[in-house]
Amino acid sequence: MQLSLALPAVPGAAASSARAIPVDLLHTPSPRKPARRAAPEQWQAWRTASAASAISSRGAQRIQVLRQLLDEASARDRPLLVCADATFTNRTVLKALPARTVLIGRIRKDARLFALPTADQENHGRGRRRYYGDPLPTPEQYRQNQSLGWRQVRAFAAGRAHTFHIKVVSPVRWKHAGRDRQLQLIIVRAVPYRLR
């Protein structure tokens, strides 16, 4: 597993190409599966080792190490922005995010999202605290919703700066992220340079 630092080719520019410089490399092999007739203790040890060596668990650990190294390098006030694919956009990584760290990841277009609970939905000291409000549309339903307008942003992709159309929905909650974490959903319209 490799972590790379993305540095803009033109610092301070609104849209610029970037160079990725590897800053962390970790060998993450999967434990060997025991034989079919192995003892139950061997199977239990394999399950425990498999959970500990899962790529999302190792990714969460390396993000914490990177945050700690930044803090030790007198960059405590600097936020750490981590871009990851769907493998790392899950409960394991999101619940382990250290302070001053933001994860930008991809989720399914049919993900079940929720609003924050309203004052009327709060339990007011009776029973368990409510963390989720009313169900919200899925990301795909937000994308198709014509009443929610598109915004334009400039960013660099495929060799040049493009104008991207996005929709932003915030705050939302997602059960895979943990009940206390507030998220921001960004829907990106397909970019026009793709042929299909």
CORVEN-V219540 format. One line per field, one symbol per residue. ss: DSSP state (H for helix, E for strand, L for the rest). phi: phi as a letter, one per 30 degrees, with the letter a starting at -180 (. if undefined). psi: psi as a letter, one per 30 degrees, with the letter a starting at -180 (. if undefined). A space follows every 50 residues. Layout:
ss = ???
phi = ???
psi = ???
This chain:
ss = LEEEEEEELLLLLLLLLEEEEEEEELLLLLLLLLLLLLLHHHHHHHHHHH HHLLHHHHHHHHHHHHHHHHHHLLLLLLLEEEELLHHHLLHHHHLLLLLL EEEELLLLLLLLEELLLLLLLLLLLLLLLLLLLLELLLHHHHHHLLLLLL EEEEEEELLEEEEEEEEEEEEEEEHHHLLLLLEEEEEELLLLLLLL
phi = .bcbcccddbeiddbbdbcccdbabbdbdddddddecddedddddddddd ddceddddddddddddddddddcicddddccccbddeccbeedddcdddi bcccbcbddcddcbdddddddddhiciddccccddcddeddddddddcdd ccbcacahjadbcccbbbbadbbbddcjdccccbcbccdedddddb
psi = kkkkkjkkejkfleklllkkjkfkkkkilkkkklleglleeeeeeeeeee efgkeeeeeeeeeeeeeeeeefghhefkkjjkklafegileeeefgkllh kkkjlkllfgkjlllkklefflfhfkakkkfkbkkllleeeeefjffjlk lklklkkhflkljkklkkkkllkkfffkffkklkkjkkkkkffkf.
